[in-house]
Amino acid sequence: MNAWNDSILRRFDAAAATYEGHAGPQFRVARDLAARVLALSPRLAPEVLEIGCGTGFLTDALAPGLPGCRWLATDLAPNMVAACARRNLPGVVLRVMDGEFPDLPERSFDLIVSSLAVQWFGDLAAGLTRLHGLLRPGGVLAVTTLGAGTFPEWRRQCHSAGAEPGTPAYPSAEALAAALPGCAVLRQPLPHRCGSLKGFLDHLRLTGARTAAPGHPALSPAALGRILRAGGAGPFTATYDVLTVIWRKEP
């Protein structure tokens, strides 16, 4: 595991107890993805793999709608896996695993899902291609991730204070579709009202999502102070640029 992955693991592990109280956008995206998957009329009693289950938003929303499913829910962070396990969902087995490099020899699935987790892959297209390779003929990969238009408000605040934001370089919908031939990519902006700029930073911290892009140094206390002073204490909205990938394997 490299240093960036280790930082992601530690921060999500630390946020397992606070995640659900501060993850409103993640909850909404998981519910929307579950509805979209069910509208695809998945196979009866499917074999399902979930990547980045977190505390179980998607697991809880989708698994009950797939009677007889055999569901393997995975996450890089052990504390998140433990939190998801506490939901006690029938048919759901949990495991700690790096979803970018799945260790599942001789396994195949009818459905592979993930909600706002694969944006943490070091190479998104390569990671999704590996997951697509685990599908049975006619199976579906359905994931949400973040697009290039994520958090423009935060980027502007940083630039106005002379600082460079550490937000990872997410792909556009067009670039992601081009990298995954045969998939469909849908885009939906999701504004999140944080109350204040500090509230936005707290939202990232308490959901574990504050790891900067690989190689990007953390903002210094002085730079962070400048950004917060420039932003003031007034209302602040941060927009998630949500990309939904639907990628079916040929029968």
MOQUIQUI-V23649 format. One record per pair of residues at least 24 apart in sequence whose C-alpha atoms are under 7 Angstrom apart, sorted by the first residue. I is the first residue (numbers start at 1). J is the second residue. D is the distance in Angstrom with one decimal. If there is no record, write none. Layout:
BEGIN
i=I j=J d=D
i=I j=J d=D
END
This chain:
BEGIN
i=4 j=214 d=6.1
i=7 j=211 d=6.7
i=8 j=211 d=6.1
i=9 j=76 d=6.2
i=9 j=77 d=5.2
i=11 j=208 d=4.9
i=12 j=77 d=6.2
i=12 j=207 d=7.0
i=12 j=208 d=4.3
i=13 j=77 d=5.2
i=13 j=78 d=6.6
i=13 j=79 d=5.1
i=13 j=80 d=6.3
i=15 j=206 d=5.4
i=15 j=207 d=5.5
i=15 j=208 d=5.1
i=16 j=79 d=5.9
i=16 j=80 d=5.4
i=16 j=83 d=6.9
i=18 j=206 d=5.6
i=18 j=207 d=6.7
i=19 j=206 d=5.9
i=19 j=207 d=4.5
i=22 j=203 d=6.0
i=22 j=206 d=6.5
i=22 j=207 d=6.4
i=23 j=207 d=6.2
i=25 j=192 d=6.7
i=26 j=116 d=6.9
i=27 j=57 d=6.0
i=30 j=57 d=6.0
i=30 j=58 d=4.9
i=30 j=115 d=5.7
i=31 j=58 d=6.6
i=31 j=61 d=6.0
i=34 j=58 d=6.6
i=34 j=61 d=6.0
i=34 j=62 d=5.0
i=45 j=69 d=4.3
i=46 j=70 d=6.4
i=46 j=110 d=5.6
i=46 j=111 d=6.9
i=47 j=71 d=6.1
i=47 j=109 d=5.0
i=47 j=110 d=5.3
i=47 j=111 d=6.5
i=48 j=72 d=6.1
i=48 j=109 d=5.7
i=48 j=110 d=6.1
i=48 j=111 d=4.8
i=48 j=112 d=5.7
i=49 j=73 d=6.1
i=49 j=109 d=6.6
i=49 j=111 d=6.5
i=49 j=112 d=4.7
i=49 j=113 d=6.4
i=50 j=74 d=5.9
i=50 j=112 d=5.8
i=50 j=113 d=4.9
i=50 j=114 d=5.5
i=51 j=75 d=6.1
i=51 j=99 d=5.4
i=51 j=113 d=6.4
i=51 j=114 d=5.0
i=52 j=76 d=6.8
i=52 j=99 d=6.9
i=52 j=114 d=6.2
i=52 j=117 d=5.3
i=54 j=80 d=4.9
i=54 j=81 d=6.5
i=54 j=84 d=6.5
i=55 j=80 d=5.3
i=55 j=81 d=6.8
i=55 j=83 d=5.0
i=55 j=84 d=4.3
i=56 j=84 d=4.7
i=58 j=115 d=6.7
i=100 j=127 d=4.9
i=101 j=127 d=7.0
i=108 j=134 d=4.9
i=108 j=135 d=5.5
i=108 j=136 d=5.8
i=109 j=134 d=6.2
i=109 j=135 d=4.9
i=109 j=136 d=5.6
i=110 j=135 d=5.8
i=110 j=136 d=5.6
i=110 j=139 d=4.4
i=110 j=140 d=6.5
i=111 j=135 d=6.9
i=111 j=139 d=5.6
i=111 j=140 d=5.0
i=111 j=141 d=5.9
i=112 j=140 d=6.4
i=112 j=141 d=4.7
i=112 j=142 d=6.3
i=113 j=141 d=6.0
i=113 j=142 d=4.9
i=113 j=143 d=5.3
i=114 j=142 d=6.8
i=114 j=143 d=4.6
i=114 j=144 d=6.4
i=115 j=143 d=5.7
i=115 j=144 d=4.9
i=115 j=145 d=6.8
i=116 j=144 d=5.3
i=116 j=145 d=4.8
i=117 j=145 d=6.6
i=118 j=145 d=6.0
i=119 j=145 d=5.4
i=119 j=146 d=6.1
i=125 j=179 d=6.2
i=125 j=180 d=6.7
i=135 j=249 d=6.7
i=137 j=249 d=5.5
i=137 j=250 d=5.6
i=137 j=251 d=4.3
i=138 j=248 d=6.3
i=138 j=249 d=5.0
i=138 j=250 d=5.3
i=138 j=251 d=4.2
i=139 j=248 d=5.7
i=139 j=249 d=5.4
i=140 j=246 d=7.0
i=140 j=247 d=5.7
i=140 j=248 d=4.3
i=140 j=249 d=6.2
i=141 j=246 d=5.8
i=141 j=247 d=5.0
i=141 j=248 d=6.1
i=142 j=245 d=5.6
i=142 j=246 d=4.7
i=142 j=247 d=6.5
i=143 j=244 d=5.7
i=143 j=245 d=5.3
i=143 j=246 d=6.8
i=144 j=242 d=6.6
i=144 j=243 d=5.5
i=144 j=244 d=4.4
i=144 j=245 d=6.2
i=145 j=242 d=5.9
i=145 j=243 d=5.3
i=145 j=244 d=6.5
i=146 j=170 d=6.2
i=146 j=240 d=7.0
i=146 j=241 d=5.6
i=146 j=242 d=4.9
i=146 j=243 d=5.7
i=147 j=171 d=5.2
i=147 j=172 d=5.3
i=147 j=173 d=6.6
i=147 j=241 d=5.0
i=147 j=242 d=6.0
i=147 j=243 d=5.9
i=148 j=172 d=4.9
i=148 j=241 d=6.9
i=149 j=241 d=5.2
i=150 j=239 d=5.8
i=150 j=240 d=4.7
i=150 j=241 d=4.6
i=151 j=238 d=5.3
i=151 j=239 d=5.0
i=151 j=240 d=6.0
i=152 j=239 d=7.0
i=153 j=238 d=6.0
i=154 j=238 d=6.9
i=157 j=227 d=6.2
i=157 j=231 d=6.6
i=158 j=227 d=5.8
i=161 j=226 d=5.9
i=161 j=227 d=5.4
i=161 j=230 d=6.7
i=163 j=223 d=6.5
i=166 j=212 d=4.7
i=166 j=213 d=5.5
i=166 j=216 d=5.9
i=167 j=212 d=5.7
i=167 j=213 d=5.9
i=168 j=212 d=6.4
i=168 j=213 d=4.4
i=173 j=243 d=6.6
i=182 j=247 d=6.7
i=183 j=245 d=6.7
i=183 j=246 d=5.7
i=183 j=247 d=4.3
i=183 j=248 d=7.0
i=184 j=245 d=5.8
i=184 j=246 d=5.2
i=184 j=247 d=6.4
i=185 j=243 d=6.4
i=185 j=244 d=5.5
i=185 j=245 d=4.6
i=185 j=246 d=6.5
i=186 j=243 d=5.6
i=186 j=244 d=5.0
i=186 j=245 d=6.6
i=187 j=242 d=5.8
i=187 j=243 d=4.6
i=187 j=244 d=6.4
i=188 j=241 d=6.1
i=188 j=242 d=5.2
i=188 j=243 d=6.5
i=189 j=239 d=6.5
i=189 j=240 d=5.8
i=189 j=241 d=4.5
i=189 j=242 d=5.8
i=190 j=239 d=5.5
i=190 j=240 d=4.9
i=190 j=241 d=6.2
i=190 j=242 d=6.8
i=191 j=237 d=6.4
i=191 j=238 d=5.8
i=191 j=239 d=4.1
i=191 j=240 d=6.1
i=192 j=237 d=5.5
i=192 j=238 d=5.2
i=192 j=239 d=5.8
i=193 j=236 d=6.1
i=193 j=237 d=4.4
i=193 j=238 d=6.5
i=194 j=236 d=5.6
i=194 j=237 d=5.7
i=195 j=235 d=4.7
i=195 j=236 d=5.5
i=196 j=233 d=5.5
i=196 j=234 d=5.5
i=196 j=235 d=4.7
i=196 j=236 d=4.6
i=197 j=228 d=6.7
i=197 j=231 d=6.2
i=197 j=233 d=6.9
i=197 j=236 d=5.5
i=198 j=228 d=6.9
END
